[in-house]
């Protein structure tokens, strides 16, 4: 999925860096550390798909592999969370609401 710069705010780089730093520079789905040479570079994903919604609770740091896998499921028309809720989603829920 190509990066469409015009859809993002001017301070997107700072926002993305803040989210990656909060995640410890690791993928919030698989836990792999940021490693661009090994194709595990981190990307910041908008959970609701809205590039204008840059609230921290709508952003998640994902490695390239997990990010592309998430978008691939959406693009073929499958439910985004077809089999189970992603790890990063479960971690953000209060204990009483986790499945």
N, C-alpha and C positions, 0 to 999 in steps of 0.2 A: 504494500500500500504506500504510494508516494506521499511524501510530506508536503502538505499544502500550507506553506508559510502564512499566507494571507488569512487563514482561518484562526490563527493563534495570536494572542496578545504580544505586544512588543517585548514584554518581560518574560516570555515563555521559557527562555533558557534558565533564568533564575528560578522560576517556578519548578521546572523539571529537576534542576539540581537540588532544590530543597526537598522534593519528594524522594529522590534517590538517596539523599543523605539520611533522611528519616528512616528509610528502609535498610540502612547500613550498607548501601551499595550492593545489595543482593536482591535477586528476584523474589518477590513476595509470593509467588506460586511454587516454584521448585527449590528456592533457596540458593541457587548457584550465584557465586559472586560475579560482579561486572568483569567481563573478559572479552573485549571486542575482537581480539585476535582469534579467540576460540568460538566466535559466533554466539557469544553470550553477552553482548552489549546491552545495557539497560535502556528501555524505552519507558515513557510514562503514558499509561492508558487512561482514557476518560471512560469511566464505568458506564455512564449513561449515553456515551457516544456524542455528547454535545461539546465541541471544542471551546465553546464560550463559557462552559461551567468549569471553572478552575478552582473550585473549593477543594481543600485537602481531602475531604471525605469522598470526593468523586474521582480522585486520582490514585493510581496504583503503579508501582515500579515493577515492570515485568522484563525478563530477558527477551531477546529477539525471538527465541524459539517459542516461548509461552505466549508472547504477544501475537505472533503470526498464527499460532494454533488457535487462539481465541478468535481472531478475525476470520480464519478459514472456516470455522464452524458457523459463524454468522453469515458468511458469504454464500454458503451452499444452502441456506435457508433452515438450518437446524436451530433449535433453541440454544441460546448462548451457554446455558448451564444444564445441558441435557442429562448428564449422568449424576452429578452432584455439585453442590456449591463449591466454588474455588476455595482454596486454602486461605487466600488473603481475605475473602469475604467472611469466612467463618471466624477468623481472628478478630475482625472488627465488630462482631456482634457481642452484645452482653451475654454472659454465660447462660442465662435462662432462655435465650432465644436461639442458641446454637443447635444444629441438628446432629 
